[in-house]
């Protein structure tokens, strides 16, 4: 992982797989406890590893796409954005946000069956305890989006499916229902926006936090290629591999014979070839431009 940046007026407080957090300093030079500078790096992770290769402009794509989605979803849920006036060194890939009491659950909604959800379904016919009809295949569209939460695992560990009853036990019945319903509504609204633009959003993970007032707020990133599966609508075909805009391209290379990497060995993945880096960057940019209608 890269070393923290030296940002005048800010103190580094945390680094995750992709994002680095800095606290603004007050007049006495002490870190403030009410705001955070959220910086998206160009790092990319796969299979719970932070890869040695980086994807140029990835941090800017994630930040700008999140900001666009925050605007679209504002009538549905408030967000944590305070300002996009940030230090020049992180311009375009950072945003000043509220510090919230974060919900300790990965809030996932699925509109299509794929990935880890498909694996669980093939074993016992459920996803995070939600029973689904028989006969579904990879990329089957669900009758209605479903809430399939998971645990929030530390860096280097894998999130685990979380039955809704465990969410209730963790945050209480009222808050569990609130985050469940809002997560599903966010995915439904996002697909209403994205589908006419040629993109299907198979699933997404969102983060929520609470203000001191008790108000629920949308936080972190939202509906990016890192937190969602984007598919080409025109090429959607259940039972086949979907044309994707997310980092599945990287996962596929890592598990191909070409990479020479044994996923079960516990060893760090190899460096990505330049061609994979370039094509991954192109996929991220294409997703941004297709959804927003803006040039990157």
Beta strands, then each sheet from edge to edge (+ up, - down):
strand 1: 10-15
strand 2: 19-24
strand 3: 35-40
strand 4: 43-46
strand 5: 49-54
strand 6: 81-83
strand 7: 94-98
strand 8: 101-102
strand 9: 107-113
strand 10: 126-127
strand 11: 130-131
strand 12: 140-147
strand 13: 199-210
strand 14: 216-219
strand 15: 228-232
sheet 1: 1+ 2- 3+ 7- 6+
sheet 2: 4+ 5-
sheet 3: 8+ 13- 9+ 12-
sheet 4: 8+ 13- 14+
sheet 5: 8+ 13- 15+
sheet 6: 10+ 11-
end
